[in-house]
Amino acid sequence: MKTAIVEAGHWHAPSYFAALKSAGHEASCWSESDPDARARRQQEHPGKVYDDYRRMIDAERPELILAFGVHDEMTQIAADLVDMAVSFSMEKPMGLAPDALEPVVRAAEQKGAFAGADLVMRQHPIFARLGELRDAGELGGIKAYRFTLLAGGPQRYVDWGVEWMLQPERSGGPLFNFGPHSVDLFLWLCGEDGADIIAADAISDLHNVAIDDYVTFTVRTPRGAIGVFEVGYTMPQEAAQQGMCLITDTLVATSSDGTNGDIVWHQDDRAEKIEGKPARDSFVAETIERLQTGREPIVPLRAMLNTLRVLRAVGTRVTGESSKT
């Protein structure tokens, strides 16, 4: 299968180059519009390179695109990929404005396009197991969910050559960077399309940059599930902290790293330990397999749209510049 990467200067792109190779594929070509980012990436991936993804697609006609981009430009990239009838999976958050993303999602659905979102944490072992239990009707009604994703300070984005991440109107700050994973997992496990915002707040004076440093928010779904989230750039250096606790009327599931975890059933204290590896490689391999066999993407675009709507509602409640995108 002929695969390509769009806007390969993104800091996650190298792991997707590697995941393609692990799946027995190579990116036959890639694009990056920023000349500095393009020069940096060429040192690692000197294959066929374009400065414009539209020209690359016209010239190469790849069968699958793995797409990235500056957050506020991603919706237009997705719209172009749908218009050009190329199958793709795109990194989160796919934009900052749900109203702009909605017609793209509708167009993809009407065309029956293979168009997905890279919300890879659904396939991390603890969440994959919870998804299996939900599908089998054994998860129970969700009462409460707590999710934490904290990482190092924003200077790392400067070091990586993606200074736009410090511009709230372009990146949306940690809310739109880390929030998509946490909210998507909650809505997916609950089987619901949205949630009301109960409370939200932000801190924006830790690093003296324009974006928020830390955002916390609480939501409630129409069926009453409560979700509590915290995301931010508050850890020292490159350290990261992820954690999850899910309480249903059947079980309690916990994870200290967002990948592995434990499940304990209320009725008999039966316990199950879940262990495995982070899922980016398997996400890419399954995406290819689904395209080849005519199945839908792992995470449809509408799931990203539903998540983006929640994040935008949170953004209107918090203080700080990243809520004004």
N, C-alpha and C positions, 0 to 999 in steps of 0.2 A: 504494500500500500504506500502510495506517495504521500508523505506528510510534510508539513511546513510549520514554521513558528512565526507568528506575527508580533512585532514589537519585542524582540528578544533581549532588549536591554533591561527588562524587568528582573529584579533580584531572584525571582522564583524560576525564571526560564532555564537556568543551568540544570536544575533538578528534573525538568521535563525533557531536556536533551538526553539526560542520563536514563530517565524512565523509558523513553522510546528505544534506546539502545538495549535496555534490559528486556524489552518486549520483542526484540528481534527486528527492530526498525531503526532507521536513521532519518533525521530531518534532512530532506533532500535540498532544502533551501530555507532561508529565513529573511526577515525584514526588520529594520529598525530605522525610525525616522530621525532620531537624534544622532548627529555625526559623532559626538564623543562616545556615546554609549555603543554605537556601531563599531567604532574602532576598538573599544575595550573587548567587546564580545568576539570580534574577529580573531583575537589572540587565542581564544579557546575553541572557536568553531569557525574555521576558515573556509567553510563551504560556500555555495552560491549565495550571494548576499544582495539584497535590494534595499533601497532607501524608501521605498513606497510599497505597501502591501498590495495595493490595487494592481500595480504593474507586475508584481510578483505573481499574483493569482492569474492575471491575463496571460502571462508568459509561460507559467509552469503548470497550471491547472492541477493543483494538489487535490487529493481525495479527502484529506483531513487537515484542518488547521487547528493548532493549539495557540490560542490568542491571549495576548496580554495588553498592557497599555497604561498610560496615565489615567487615573480614575475618572476624571471628568471627560475624557475622550473615548472611553470604552463603549458607551452606548452607540456612538456614531460608527465605531468599528464594527460592532455587532450588526447594526443596520446594513452596513455595506456588505458584510459576509452573507446575510440573508438575501439581499438583493442579487448578489453574485452567485447564488445557489451553490455555495460551498459548505460542506459539513464542517462543524467546528465545536470545540469546547473552550469556554472562556474563563479565565481567572476572575475571582470576585474582585470588586463588587459590581462590575458591569455598568458603572456609572454612579451618579450621586442623586439622580432625580427619577423617582418611579414613574412620574407622568411621561417622561421622555422614553423610558424603557418599555412601557406598556404597549405602544403600537408595534415595536420591534417583536415583542413576544407574540402578539396576535398575528403578525405577518408570518412568523416562523411556524406557528401552529396551523394557519390556513394553508401553507405550502407543504405541510408535512415534513419540514426540514429536520435534519439531524442537527440539533442545536442545544448544547448543554452548558452547564455551569460547573466550574472546578471547585465544588464544595467537598473536598476530599475527606474531610473528617467523618463523614457518614460511614466511611469504610475502615476507620480505625477500629481495632478489635472490640473495644468495649461498646462502641456505638453500633457496630455491625451486629453484635449479639443482641443488643436491645431492639434493633430493627427486626431481627428474626422473631423475637418474642412478641413484638407488636403484631407482625404479620400472622403469627400463629394464634393470636387472641390471648396470649399469656402475660402481656405486660401489665394489664390492669389500668384503671383510670389514673391519670397523672394528677397528683396533688401539688407537688412543688418541685422546682428544678433550679439549681444554682450552677453557674458556670463562670470561671475566671480564666482570663488569658492576659497575662502581663508579660511584657518583654522589655529589653533594654531601651535606653534613651534614644531620642530622635537623631542624635549625632550620627548614628550608624547609617542612616539613609544618606547623609552627606558623604560619608566614607564610601558608600556603594555607588555614588554618582547619580542618585535619584533625589536631588534636592527638592524636586516638586512635591515630595511627600511632606515637606514642612510648610507648604502653602495650603491653607484650609480650603480655599475655593477650588483647588485641583485634586486634593487627596481626601478631604473630609475628616482627616485626623484618625485616631485609633478607633473611633466609633465605626467608621466605614472600612477600616482595614481589618480589624479583628472581629467586629460585631457580626459580619455575615456568617461566619462559622457558628457562632454561639446561638444566634437567633434561628438560623436554618435548622440546626439540630433539634431545638425546642419545638418548632412548628412541625417538623417532620415526625418526631416521636409522638406528638400530640395528635397528629392527623388533622391539623387545623390550618387555615389560610392566613390568619392574622391574630393580632392581640391588641388590647387597649393599654395605653401607657398609664401606669399608676403613679410613678415618680421617676425623676431623672435629674442628674446633676453632673457637673464636671469640675475638674481642677485644671487650671491653665497657667500656674505660676511657678512650676518646678524647674523648667528648663529655659524659660525666657524666650520661647519661640511662639509663633502665631497660632499653632495648633494646640488643642487640648492635650494635657498630659495623661489624664485619667478620666474615665466616664463610668458611672454606675447608673443602672436603671432597672426598674421593676415593671413587669407587664402581667396582664391576665387575659387568658383566652376566653372566648364566649362560653366554653364549657367549664370554666373556673380554674384551669391550671395556672399556677403562679410561677413566673420565671424571674429570677434575680441574676443580674449580669454585672460583671466588672471587667473592663478592658482598659489597657493603657500602656504607657512607656515609663514604667516606674522601677524596673529592676536594674541592678548595677551591671554595667558593661553589657555583655552579650547574654547574660543569664535570662532564662525564661521560666515562667511559672504558669502551668495550666492545671485546672482542677474542675471536677464535676460531681454533683450529688443529685440524684433523681429519686424522688419518693412517689410511689404509686400505692394504690390500695392492695397491691399484691407483693411488692418487693421494695428494697432499697438498693440502688446501684451507686457506687462511688468510684472515682478515678482521681489519682494524684498527679497524673501527667497527660490526661486527655487522650491516651492511647490504650493503656491497659487498665484493669480495674477489678472490682469485686461486686457480686450480686448476692444478696441475702433475701430469701423469701420469708415473709412474716409468719406464715402458718406453722412452719416446722423448723425455722432457723436453718433451712438447707442453704448451703453456700456454694457459690461457683466462682472460681478465679478465672479471669479472662486475660490471656497474654498473647502477644503477637508483635508484629512490626508495624510502624507507620505505613500508611496505605497509598502513597503517591504512585509507586510503581504499579501496584495492582489496579489503581484507578485508571491509569493510562492504558494498561493492557486490556482491561475490560471495556474501556471506551472504544478501542480499536475493534475488539471482538463484537461488540454490539453493532457497530457500524457495518461490519462485514456480514453480519447475519440478519440485518434488517430490523434490529430492535431499537427501542428508544434509548436516549442517553441515560446515564445513571441518575443525573440530577437535571430535570427539565428547566428551561428558562423561567417558567412560571414560578418555580420555587424561589429563584433568585429575586423575581419581582415581588413576591409576597414578603420576603425578608427585607428588601429595600424599602418597602412601605413602612415596616415597623421601624427601621433605622431612621427614616426621614421624620417620622412622628417623634421619635426620641430626640432627634436633632432640634426640633422646634421647642423642646422643653428645657434643654440644657443651656447653660451660659457658656461663653467662649466663642471664638471665631469659627470653629469647625461646625457649629450648628447653623451658620449663616450661608452655607454653600447652596 
